[in-house]
Amino acid sequence: MTATPARKLAVPKALLLDFGGVVVATTPVPGWQARLAAHVRALLDQAGVAAPELAVGQIADDIKAGGIADSHWKDAMSRPYSPRELRHEEFWGDFVAGDWPKPARDVVVAWAYDLCRKMGGWKSRRVLRNGMLELLDAADAAGVPVGIVSNALCGQVHVDFLDAHGLAGRFAVVIHSDEVKVRKPNPEMIWLATRALGIEASEAWYVGDNFDRDVLCGHRAGVGGNILMEDKGTYDLPYELQLEPDAVVADPVGLLALFAQAMRGIAA
């Protein structure tokens, strides 16, 4: 399904895509908390931190609680105009290990980046969304660069996926929130990408899968095409938002159809 655009879409000089929900679809991996908890317990043992109260089961519970706290924090950070991103050390030191003995907390803070990378890789399976390769091919043929603009606790997880599938070279710019220290709906996320490409935001399309981070970010940045791609959770808004995208597509196949229409100069 491709909704009729609400306004005439500019012929794009770049396509900027969210990663999860747009480039890839994700599904949770059962048991990932226990796997990560066992790894954390091994780090504590290697560091000589006894902390007998931190059995694998308790660590797994704290990782789960930290993830819930992080989710609520992300919802709250959709309200400010220019939110920052959570640091790796904050997630582990505050959200997971806030009540741990200091020696144990120090260990996970010291390993925070590696733990975030492992968590991102272990908790979800990722598959390329249907039609994405064809979209990349069409953009290449039209001379339109494609970039990624994505919130991520550890963007390297996304890069690992692209590397593993031989896709890293298909993207002209990659902006991850943990690397640039700000997060959508902060418009700076999109502006970082458009500046890197040497274009104005009004000359780019931005495509994301939710309203409060993606559509709002595109609106704030002044993109030429603010497009919503449907995925699980797209319509589960944390708060009411009186803002509509320029177009809604079901998947990259629908986005490709909209892109082809625009490139023919007949975008409605």
Secondary structure, DSSP 8 states (H G I E B T S, - for coil): -B---SS-----SEEEE-TBTTTEEEEE-TTHHHHHHHHHHHHHHHTT---TT--HHHHHHHHHHHHHHHHHHHHHTTSSSS-B---HHHIIIIIITTTS-HHHHHHHHHTHHHHHHHHHHHHEEEEE-TTHHHHHHHHHHHT--EEEEE--S-THHHHHHHHHTT-GGG-SEEEEHHHHSB-TT-THHHHHHHHHHT--GGGEEEEES-IIIIIHHHHHHT-SEEEEE--TTTT--SS------SEEESSHHHHHHHHHHHHTT---
